[in-house]
Amino acid sequence: MPLPTFHMVDGAPRPVATFSHASEVDGWVFLTGQMPTWPGEPDRPLPEGVKAQTARVMDNLVLVLEGVGLGLPNVTQARVYLTQFERDYAAMNAVYASYFETGKLPARTCIGVTALAVGALVEIDLVARRP
């Protein structure tokens, strides 16, 4: 089995900790959970509210996917982390679903957590597969 390849994507947000934007082995690509931070502006305040933060997270994930030559149709699985699960679940879902083709949603787990890095309300990570 080959060793993993580790990807840092130009134009994607600066990592908030010690990790690669994605790692890859045997055609499987694992994207690190993205925060609602702004590419090229790490000190800019986070967007207000879970809808805006979910959109920023999804846009950041698309940047990473595109940086490794993939897109949302390649996504097989997602994990969503919410700090205010009951309050924000429906709003996050509406924004999240808008990024995928109807009827072609990846498998997903959504988890309520006590806190996230940079004070975010939402974080999402993905698993994708090369064709």
Rosetta constraint file for C-alpha pairs under 8 A:
AtomPair CA 1 CA 26 HARMONIC 7.88 0.50
AtomPair CA 2 CA 25 HARMONIC 6.92 0.50
AtomPair CA 2 CA 26 HARMONIC 7.29 0.50
AtomPair CA 3 CA 25 HARMONIC 6.76 0.50
AtomPair CA 4 CA 23 HARMONIC 6.36 0.50
AtomPair CA 4 CA 24 HARMONIC 5.29 0.50
AtomPair CA 4 CA 25 HARMONIC 4.73 0.50
AtomPair CA 5 CA 23 HARMONIC 5.57 0.50
AtomPair CA 5 CA 24 HARMONIC 5.10 0.50
AtomPair CA 5 CA 25 HARMONIC 6.52 0.50
AtomPair CA 6 CA 20 HARMONIC 6.18 0.50
AtomPair CA 6 CA 21 HARMONIC 7.80 0.50
AtomPair CA 6 CA 22 HARMONIC 6.05 0.50
AtomPair CA 6 CA 23 HARMONIC 4.43 0.50
AtomPair CA 6 CA 24 HARMONIC 6.47 0.50
AtomPair CA 7 CA 20 HARMONIC 5.85 0.50
AtomPair CA 7 CA 21 HARMONIC 5.83 0.50
AtomPair CA 7 CA 22 HARMONIC 5.12 0.50
AtomPair CA 7 CA 23 HARMONIC 5.88 0.50
AtomPair CA 7 CA 24 HARMONIC 7.91 0.50
AtomPair CA 7 CA 68 HARMONIC 7.48 0.50
AtomPair CA 8 CA 20 HARMONIC 5.58 0.50
AtomPair CA 8 CA 21 HARMONIC 5.23 0.50
AtomPair CA 8 CA 22 HARMONIC 6.95 0.50
AtomPair CA 9 CA 21 HARMONIC 6.58 0.50
AtomPair CA 9 CA 63 HARMONIC 7.94 0.50
AtomPair CA 9 CA 64 HARMONIC 6.08 0.50
AtomPair CA 9 CA 67 HARMONIC 5.45 0.50
AtomPair CA 9 CA 68 HARMONIC 7.45 0.50
AtomPair CA 10 CA 67 HARMONIC 7.26 0.50
AtomPair CA 11 CA 39 HARMONIC 6.24 0.50
AtomPair CA 11 CA 40 HARMONIC 7.09 0.50
AtomPair CA 11 CA 63 HARMONIC 7.33 0.50
AtomPair CA 12 CA 39 HARMONIC 5.43 0.50
AtomPair CA 12 CA 40 HARMONIC 7.78 0.50
AtomPair CA 12 CA 60 HARMONIC 6.41 0.50
AtomPair CA 12 CA 63 HARMONIC 5.81 0.50
AtomPair CA 12 CA 64 HARMONIC 6.11 0.50
AtomPair CA 13 CA 37 HARMONIC 6.57 0.50
AtomPair CA 13 CA 38 HARMONIC 6.06 0.50
AtomPair CA 13 CA 39 HARMONIC 4.04 0.50
AtomPair CA 13 CA 40 HARMONIC 6.43 0.50
AtomPair CA 13 CA 41 HARMONIC 7.98 0.50
AtomPair CA 13 CA 42 HARMONIC 7.24 0.50
AtomPair CA 13 CA 60 HARMONIC 6.93 0.50
AtomPair CA 14 CA 39 HARMONIC 6.80 0.50
AtomPair CA 14 CA 40 HARMONIC 7.38 0.50
AtomPair CA 14 CA 42 HARMONIC 6.71 0.50
AtomPair CA 15 CA 19 HARMONIC 6.80 0.50
AtomPair CA 15 CA 20 HARMONIC 7.56 0.50
AtomPair CA 15 CA 21 HARMONIC 7.36 0.50
AtomPair CA 16 CA 117 HARMONIC 7.45 0.50
AtomPair CA 16 CA 118 HARMONIC 7.77 0.50
AtomPair CA 19 CA 32 HARMONIC 7.59 0.50
AtomPair CA 20 CA 32 HARMONIC 7.07 0.50
AtomPair CA 21 CA 31 HARMONIC 5.99 0.50
AtomPair CA 21 CA 32 HARMONIC 5.46 0.50
AtomPair CA 21 CA 64 HARMONIC 6.71 0.50
AtomPair CA 22 CA 29 HARMONIC 6.57 0.50
AtomPair CA 22 CA 30 HARMONIC 5.36 0.50
AtomPair CA 22 CA 31 HARMONIC 4.34 0.50
AtomPair CA 22 CA 32 HARMONIC 5.74 0.50
AtomPair CA 22 CA 64 HARMONIC 7.55 0.50
AtomPair CA 23 CA 29 HARMONIC 5.78 0.50
AtomPair CA 23 CA 30 HARMONIC 5.33 0.50
AtomPair CA 23 CA 31 HARMONIC 6.76 0.50
AtomPair CA 24 CA 28 HARMONIC 5.50 0.50
AtomPair CA 24 CA 29 HARMONIC 4.37 0.50
AtomPair CA 24 CA 30 HARMONIC 6.21 0.50
AtomPair CA 25 CA 29 HARMONIC 6.75 0.50
AtomPair CA 27 CA 129 HARMONIC 5.65 0.50
AtomPair CA 27 CA 130 HARMONIC 5.04 0.50
AtomPair CA 27 CA 131 HARMONIC 7.79 0.50
AtomPair CA 28 CA 127 HARMONIC 7.10 0.50
AtomPair CA 28 CA 128 HARMONIC 5.91 0.50
AtomPair CA 28 CA 129 HARMONIC 4.63 0.50
AtomPair CA 28 CA 130 HARMONIC 6.47 0.50
AtomPair CA 29 CA 127 HARMONIC 5.71 0.50
AtomPair CA 29 CA 128 HARMONIC 4.99 0.50
AtomPair CA 29 CA 129 HARMONIC 5.91 0.50
AtomPair CA 29 CA 130 HARMONIC 7.56 0.50
AtomPair CA 30 CA 125 HARMONIC 7.90 0.50
AtomPair CA 30 CA 126 HARMONIC 6.11 0.50
AtomPair CA 30 CA 127 HARMONIC 4.61 0.50
AtomPair CA 30 CA 128 HARMONIC 6.43 0.50
AtomPair CA 31 CA 61 HARMONIC 7.66 0.50
AtomPair CA 31 CA 64 HARMONIC 7.56 0.50
AtomPair CA 31 CA 65 HARMONIC 7.94 0.50
AtomPair CA 31 CA 125 HARMONIC 5.69 0.50
AtomPair CA 31 CA 126 HARMONIC 5.09 0.50
AtomPair CA 31 CA 127 HARMONIC 6.07 0.50
AtomPair CA 31 CA 128 HARMONIC 7.83 0.50
AtomPair CA 32 CA 125 HARMONIC 5.38 0.50
AtomPair CA 32 CA 126 HARMONIC 7.11 0.50
AtomPair CA 33 CA 123 HARMONIC 5.81 0.50
AtomPair CA 33 CA 124 HARMONIC 4.84 0.50
AtomPair CA 33 CA 125 HARMONIC 3.77 0.50
AtomPair CA 33 CA 126 HARMONIC 7.16 0.50
AtomPair CA 34 CA 57 HARMONIC 5.63 0.50
AtomPair CA 34 CA 58 HARMONIC 7.94 0.50
AtomPair CA 34 CA 60 HARMONIC 6.53 0.50
AtomPair CA 34 CA 61 HARMONIC 6.42 0.50
AtomPair CA 34 CA 123 HARMONIC 5.63 0.50
AtomPair CA 34 CA 124 HARMONIC 5.69 0.50
AtomPair CA 34 CA 125 HARMONIC 6.31 0.50
AtomPair CA 35 CA 56 HARMONIC 7.82 0.50
AtomPair CA 35 CA 57 HARMONIC 5.49 0.50
AtomPair CA 35 CA 60 HARMONIC 7.84 0.50
AtomPair CA 35 CA 117 HARMONIC 7.70 0.50
AtomPair CA 35 CA 118 HARMONIC 7.92 0.50
AtomPair CA 35 CA 120 HARMONIC 6.73 0.50
AtomPair CA 35 CA 122 HARMONIC 7.05 0.50
AtomPair CA 35 CA 123 HARMONIC 5.28 0.50
AtomPair CA 35 CA 124 HARMONIC 7.43 0.50
AtomPair CA 36 CA 46 HARMONIC 6.17 0.50
AtomPair CA 36 CA 47 HARMONIC 7.04 0.50
AtomPair CA 36 CA 53 HARMONIC 5.10 0.50
AtomPair CA 36 CA 54 HARMONIC 6.97 0.50
AtomPair CA 36 CA 55 HARMONIC 7.92 0.50
AtomPair CA 36 CA 56 HARMONIC 4.98 0.50
AtomPair CA 36 CA 57 HARMONIC 4.68 0.50
AtomPair CA 36 CA 60 HARMONIC 7.62 0.50
AtomPair CA 36 CA 120 HARMONIC 6.73 0.50
AtomPair CA 36 CA 122 HARMONIC 7.48 0.50
AtomPair CA 36 CA 123 HARMONIC 7.44 0.50
AtomPair CA 37 CA 41 HARMONIC 7.66 0.50
AtomPair CA 37 CA 42 HARMONIC 6.30 0.50
AtomPair CA 37 CA 44 HARMONIC 7.52 0.50
AtomPair CA 37 CA 45 HARMONIC 7.83 0.50
AtomPair CA 37 CA 46 HARMONIC 5.95 0.50
AtomPair CA 37 CA 56 HARMONIC 7.08 0.50
AtomPair CA 37 CA 57 HARMONIC 7.49 0.50
AtomPair CA 38 CA 42 HARMONIC 5.92 0.50
AtomPair CA 38 CA 44 HARMONIC 6.82 0.50
AtomPair CA 38 CA 46 HARMONIC 7.70 0.50
AtomPair CA 38 CA 56 HARMONIC 7.57 0.50
AtomPair CA 39 CA 60 HARMONIC 7.72 0.50
AtomPair CA 46 CA 53 HARMONIC 7.21 0.50
AtomPair CA 46 CA 120 HARMONIC 7.45 0.50
AtomPair CA 47 CA 52 HARMONIC 5.62 0.50
AtomPair CA 47 CA 53 HARMONIC 5.46 0.50
AtomPair CA 47 CA 56 HARMONIC 7.66 0.50
AtomPair CA 48 CA 52 HARMONIC 6.15 0.50
AtomPair CA 48 CA 53 HARMONIC 6.82 0.50
AtomPair CA 49 CA 53 HARMONIC 6.19 0.50
AtomPair CA 49 CA 121 HARMONIC 7.66 0.50
AtomPair CA 50 CA 54 HARMONIC 5.79 0.50
AtomPair CA 50 CA 88 HARMONIC 6.38 0.50
AtomPair CA 50 CA 91 HARMONIC 6.93 0.50
AtomPair CA 50 CA 92 HARMONIC 6.24 0.50
AtomPair CA 50 CA 121 HARMONIC 6.09 0.50
AtomPair CA 50 CA 122 HARMONIC 6.84 0.50
AtomPair CA 51 CA 55 HARMONIC 6.30 0.50
AtomPair CA 51 CA 91 HARMONIC 5.96 0.50
AtomPair CA 51 CA 92 HARMONIC 5.75 0.50
AtomPair CA 51 CA 95 HARMONIC 6.28 0.50
AtomPair CA 52 CA 56 HARMONIC 6.26 0.50
AtomPair CA 53 CA 57 HARMONIC 6.11 0.50
AtomPair CA 53 CA 120 HARMONIC 7.70 0.50
AtomPair CA 53 CA 121 HARMONIC 7.14 0.50
AtomPair CA 53 CA 122 HARMONIC 6.73 0.50
AtomPair CA 54 CA 58 HARMONIC 6.11 0.50
AtomPair CA 54 CA 92 HARMONIC 6.09 0.50
AtomPair CA 54 CA 95 HARMONIC 6.56 0.50
AtomPair CA 54 CA 96 HARMONIC 6.81 0.50
AtomPair CA 54 CA 122 HARMONIC 6.42 0.50
AtomPair CA 54 CA 123 HARMONIC 7.79 0.50
AtomPair CA 55 CA 59 HARMONIC 6.05 0.50
AtomPair CA 55 CA 95 HARMONIC 6.41 0.50
AtomPair CA 55 CA 96 HARMONIC 7.34 0.50
AtomPair CA 56 CA 60 HARMONIC 6.12 0.50
AtomPair CA 57 CA 61 HARMONIC 6.22 0.50
AtomPair CA 57 CA 122 HARMONIC 7.78 0.50
AtomPair CA 57 CA 123 HARMONIC 6.79 0.50
AtomPair CA 57 CA 124 HARMONIC 6.86 0.50
AtomPair CA 58 CA 62 HARMONIC 6.19 0.50
AtomPair CA 58 CA 96 HARMONIC 7.27 0.50
AtomPair CA 58 CA 99 HARMONIC 7.64 0.50
AtomPair CA 58 CA 124 HARMONIC 7.71 0.50
AtomPair CA 59 CA 63 HARMONIC 6.34 0.50
AtomPair CA 60 CA 64 HARMONIC 6.45 0.50
AtomPair CA 61 CA 65 HARMONIC 6.12 0.50
AtomPair CA 61 CA 125 HARMONIC 7.86 0.50
AtomPair CA 61 CA 126 HARMONIC 7.98 0.50
AtomPair CA 62 CA 66 HARMONIC 5.97 0.50
AtomPair CA 62 CA 71 HARMONIC 6.53 0.50
AtomPair CA 62 CA 72 HARMONIC 6.91 0.50
AtomPair CA 63 CA 67 HARMONIC 6.00 0.50
AtomPair CA 64 CA 68 HARMONIC 6.50 0.50
AtomPair CA 65 CA 69 HARMONIC 6.35 0.50
AtomPair CA 65 CA 70 HARMONIC 4.90 0.50
AtomPair CA 65 CA 71 HARMONIC 5.33 0.50
AtomPair CA 65 CA 72 HARMONIC 7.34 0.50
AtomPair CA 66 CA 70 HARMONIC 5.08 0.50
AtomPair CA 66 CA 71 HARMONIC 5.80 0.50
AtomPair CA 70 CA 74 HARMONIC 6.37 0.50
AtomPair CA 70 CA 130 HARMONIC 7.31 0.50
AtomPair CA 71 CA 75 HARMONIC 7.35 0.50
AtomPair CA 72 CA 99 HARMONIC 7.79 0.50
AtomPair CA 72 CA 100 HARMONIC 6.90 0.50
AtomPair CA 73 CA 100 HARMONIC 7.54 0.50
AtomPair CA 73 CA 104 HARMONIC 7.93 0.50
AtomPair CA 74 CA 128 HARMONIC 5.19 0.50
AtomPair CA 74 CA 129 HARMONIC 5.55 0.50
AtomPair CA 74 CA 130 HARMONIC 6.64 0.50
AtomPair CA 74 CA 131 HARMONIC 7.66 0.50
AtomPair CA 75 CA 106 HARMONIC 6.16 0.50
AtomPair CA 75 CA 126 HARMONIC 6.70 0.50
AtomPair CA 75 CA 127 HARMONIC 5.80 0.50
AtomPair CA 75 CA 128 HARMONIC 4.06 0.50
AtomPair CA 75 CA 129 HARMONIC 6.53 0.50
AtomPair CA 76 CA 106 HARMONIC 4.77 0.50
AtomPair CA 76 CA 107 HARMONIC 6.23 0.50
AtomPair CA 76 CA 126 HARMONIC 7.64 0.50
AtomPair CA 76 CA 127 HARMONIC 5.76 0.50
AtomPair CA 76 CA 128 HARMONIC 5.30 0.50
AtomPair CA 76 CA 129 HARMONIC 6.87 0.50
AtomPair CA 77 CA 106 HARMONIC 4.89 0.50
AtomPair CA 77 CA 107 HARMONIC 4.60 0.50
AtomPair CA 77 CA 108 HARMONIC 5.55 0.50
AtomPair CA 77 CA 126 HARMONIC 5.73 0.50
AtomPair CA 77 CA 127 HARMONIC 5.11 0.50
AtomPair CA 77 CA 128 HARMONIC 7.00 0.50
AtomPair CA 78 CA 106 HARMONIC 6.54 0.50
AtomPair CA 78 CA 107 HARMONIC 6.29 0.50
AtomPair CA 78 CA 108 HARMONIC 4.67 0.50
AtomPair CA 78 CA 109 HARMONIC 6.51 0.50
AtomPair CA 78 CA 124 HARMONIC 6.86 0.50
AtomPair CA 78 CA 125 HARMONIC 5.72 0.50
AtomPair CA 78 CA 126 HARMONIC 4.47 0.50
AtomPair CA 78 CA 127 HARMONIC 6.38 0.50
AtomPair CA 79 CA 108 HARMONIC 5.59 0.50
AtomPair CA 79 CA 109 HARMONIC 4.86 0.50
AtomPair CA 79 CA 110 HARMONIC 5.75 0.50
AtomPair CA 79 CA 111 HARMONIC 7.62 0.50
AtomPair CA 79 CA 124 HARMONIC 5.57 0.50
AtomPair CA 79 CA 125 HARMONIC 5.38 0.50
AtomPair CA 79 CA 126 HARMONIC 6.52 0.50
AtomPair CA 80 CA 108 HARMONIC 7.58 0.50
AtomPair CA 80 CA 109 HARMONIC 6.26 0.50
AtomPair CA 80 CA 110 HARMONIC 4.55 0.50
AtomPair CA 80 CA 111 HARMONIC 6.12 0.50
AtomPair CA 80 CA 122 HARMONIC 7.07 0.50
AtomPair CA 80 CA 123 HARMONIC 5.88 0.50
AtomPair CA 80 CA 124 HARMONIC 4.51 0.50
AtomPair CA 80 CA 125 HARMONIC 6.77 0.50
AtomPair CA 81 CA 110 HARMONIC 5.89 0.50
AtomPair CA 81 CA 111 HARMONIC 4.89 0.50
AtomPair CA 81 CA 112 HARMONIC 5.81 0.50
AtomPair CA 81 CA 113 HARMONIC 6.36 0.50
AtomPair CA 81 CA 122 HARMONIC 5.52 0.50
AtomPair CA 81 CA 123 HARMONIC 5.17 0.50
AtomPair CA 81 CA 124 HARMONIC 6.29 0.50
AtomPair CA 82 CA 88 HARMONIC 7.33 0.50
AtomPair CA 82 CA 89 HARMONIC 7.57 0.50
AtomPair CA 82 CA 110 HARMONIC 7.53 0.50
AtomPair CA 82 CA 111 HARMONIC 6.25 0.50
AtomPair CA 82 CA 112 HARMONIC 4.92 0.50
AtomPair CA 82 CA 113 HARMONIC 5.88 0.50
AtomPair CA 82 CA 121 HARMONIC 5.78 0.50
AtomPair CA 82 CA 122 HARMONIC 4.76 0.50
AtomPair CA 82 CA 123 HARMONIC 6.90 0.50
AtomPair CA 83 CA 112 HARMONIC 5.74 0.50
AtomPair CA 83 CA 113 HARMONIC 4.99 0.50
AtomPair CA 83 CA 114 HARMONIC 5.49 0.50
AtomPair CA 83 CA 115 HARMONIC 5.60 0.50
AtomPair CA 83 CA 116 HARMONIC 7.07 0.50
AtomPair CA 83 CA 120 HARMONIC 7.88 0.50
AtomPair CA 83 CA 121 HARMONIC 5.31 0.50
AtomPair CA 83 CA 122 HARMONIC 6.67 0.50
AtomPair CA 84 CA 88 HARMONIC 5.74 0.50
AtomPair CA 84 CA 89 HARMONIC 7.82 0.50
AtomPair CA 84 CA 112 HARMONIC 6.85 0.50
AtomPair CA 84 CA 113 HARMONIC 7.73 0.50
AtomPair CA 84 CA 121 HARMONIC 7.01 0.50
AtomPair CA 85 CA 89 HARMONIC 5.40 0.50
AtomPair CA 85 CA 111 HARMONIC 7.55 0.50
AtomPair CA 85 CA 112 HARMONIC 5.14 0.50
AtomPair CA 85 CA 113 HARMONIC 7.83 0.50
AtomPair CA 88 CA 92 HARMONIC 5.96 0.50
AtomPair CA 89 CA 93 HARMONIC 6.08 0.50
AtomPair CA 90 CA 94 HARMONIC 6.32 0.50
AtomPair CA 91 CA 95 HARMONIC 6.64 0.50
AtomPair CA 92 CA 96 HARMONIC 5.98 0.50
AtomPair CA 93 CA 97 HARMONIC 5.89 0.50
AtomPair CA 94 CA 98 HARMONIC 6.44 0.50
AtomPair CA 95 CA 99 HARMONIC 7.18 0.50
AtomPair CA 96 CA 100 HARMONIC 7.66 0.50
AtomPair CA 97 CA 105 HARMONIC 7.54 0.50
AtomPair CA 100 CA 104 HARMONIC 6.59 0.50
AtomPair CA 100 CA 105 HARMONIC 6.20 0.50
AtomPair CA 101 CA 105 HARMONIC 7.12 0.50
AtomPair CA 115 CA 119 HARMONIC 7.00 0.50
AtomPair CA 115 CA 120 HARMONIC 7.69 0.50
AtomPair CA 115 CA 121 HARMONIC 7.85 0.50
AtomPair CA 116 CA 120 HARMONIC 5.55 0.50
AtomPair CA 116 CA 121 HARMONIC 6.98 0.50
AtomPair CA 116 CA 122 HARMONIC 7.44 0.50
AtomPair CA 116 CA 123 HARMONIC 7.45 0.50
